[in-house]
Amino acid sequence: LKMKLSDVEFQGDGNKATFYYTADERVDFRQLIRELAGTFSIRIEMKQVGLRQEAARLGGIGSCGRELCCSTWLTDFRSVSTSAARYQQLSLNPQKLAGQCGKLKCCLNYELDSYLDALKDFPKTDLWLQTEKGTAIFQKMDIFKGWIWYAYKENPVFWHKLTVEQTNQIIALNKKNTKAQSLEEYAMELEFETIEESKFTDVVGQDSLTRFDKPKYKKKHKRGRNYRRNNKKPSK
């Protein structure tokens, strides 16, 4: 039978046993029920559950270090889509976004409403900023700090950090068919795209790869007066 048995629950009086299983298709388990009933001499009930319900019954520890929400307090299993991860600017890595059940983690919906409320004040990311120095393209944003990074299309290495208000001012000028002077007039900071990467590479370069090739010299321990006195040869 193409089914996976996940849990078995015996009734307190010992007259009934419920077998929980998962399956992709409909399973004909009538012959299996007869064999189990004849073996255990009890009433057998087969109950199909979903992947989330299976994880809730088995339990476990999540990537956060806590016990699974579905096995402790969560009873309403709402559908989770990849758009929840996009709104929260999470990398779409299936291994990190999937829970123990193999589906998207339920906790992706916990803070989704807060992100949606904060995004109402932000401009659309597909809008390009038109300046006299060139066209600026969206790079990333910090929703709760209210910062947006743009870079010139011709020079995408240098990022300019703007506030939401400054970005809306440039967009308002572009709607009037007017170009802003430059991002440098509005930008709070000028950042280099590879700065974050260099922070990690500097640590590796502090030690040489050949530091273990040097021969080690044993230190000579000076022997004190007590050692010479105790090991002094007796005079003849």
Secondary structure, DSSP 8 states (H G I E B T S, - for coil): ---EEEEEEE-TTSSEEEEEEE-SS----HHHHHHHHHHH-SEEEEEE--HHHHHHHH--B-TTSSB-GGGTT--------HHHHHHTT----HHHHB-TTSSB-GGGGTSHHHHHHHHTTS--TT--EEBSS-EEEEEEEETTTTEEEEEESS-TTEEEEEEHHHHHHHHHHHHTT--BS-GGGT-SEEEETTHHHHHHHHHHTTS-TTTTSS----------HHHHHHT-----
